[in-house]
Amino acid sequence: MLPLRVQKPVCMMEDGGLNCLSKKNEIFFLPFLHYSLHLHIITKKQINMKRILSLLTVLFIFVLAVNAQNDSQSLEPSNKTFTVNGVSFTMVYVEGGTFTMGATSEQGSEAHDSEKPAHSVTLSSYMIGQTEVTQALWQAVMGNNPSNFKGDSRRPVEKVSWKNCQKFLRKLNSITGQNFRLPTEAEWEFAARGGTKSLGYKYSGSNNIDDVAWYTYNSGRTTHPVGTKAANELGIYDMSGNVYEWCSDWYGSYSSSSQTNPQGSSSDSYRVLRGGGWCDDARHCRVALRGWSSPGSRGNDLGLRLSL
């Protein structure tokens, strides 16, 4: 609002009311509060003090409500960034909720039997890596880089087994004092689907795989720096394609019963892998696709994503 040039008013009490006049008995303009869109014209006519007090009371209540809302929002959990030996990475807050896990309708005829039956899962809130663990972070923690595709430290680390990941997590936690871990399979899928903000996509963030994934038809037969495709609804990258990601679970068949914070099978010979990789077709980069391998397997399409 542009400033208004007004004459300094002279105010006096008359008959119980406040009368404000300019020195030349002219009309002058009085802005009512800095954010108001209206200018109030005050003349010789008395101002109704009760009305002013009523408006001020309403304003006071409004300001209290806005402040309370802002305080509430400031207390909500948010993403967190950590730095280890000069390498920073971000963990995305995933609000807990209930979703249908497995062969949901948008997966269509491409769904495998291992994705069935679709079933209801309820999860508590948690955090998950905004990107896959990069070669830079692995190097900063472990002092080595086992990856096949080097040349850019922003690429995801690969050629790491599930057992290698456990060593990495123990060392990372000793450095940070946190409790980083691999996500459960259910946590992984919920985040890949967009959590409570899910729009029901087949891939993580889109129904067009080229928008969100490095896979066999666009990767050039190699990995790519993380976060160079579009993010999903939660702002998470590469949950379809680039490299498969180890989960904490033993692989096991799905049950039709509803579950809360499932941890997977109690034992098996294989650990779960999710997301597909640079060498896979679109079918294997779907959010419901399940992979598995022995805990000691190391391949140039096997990586990890952190959870907390």
ABEGO torsion letter per residue (X at the ends): XBBBBBBBBBBBBBGGBBBBBBAAGBBBBBBBEAABABBBBBBABBBBAAAAAAAAAAAAAAAAAAAAAAAAAAABBBBBBBBBGGBBBBBBBBBBEBBBBEBBAAAEAABBAAAOBBBBBBBBBBBBBABBBBAAAAAAAAGBBABABBGBAABBBBGBBAAAAAAAAAAAAAAAGBBBBBBBAAAAAAAAAGEAABAGBABBGBABAAAABBBAAAAGGBBBBBGABBBBAAGBBGABEGBBBBBABBBBBBBABBBBGBAEBABBABBBBBGEBAABBAAAABAABBBBBBAABBBAABBBBBBX
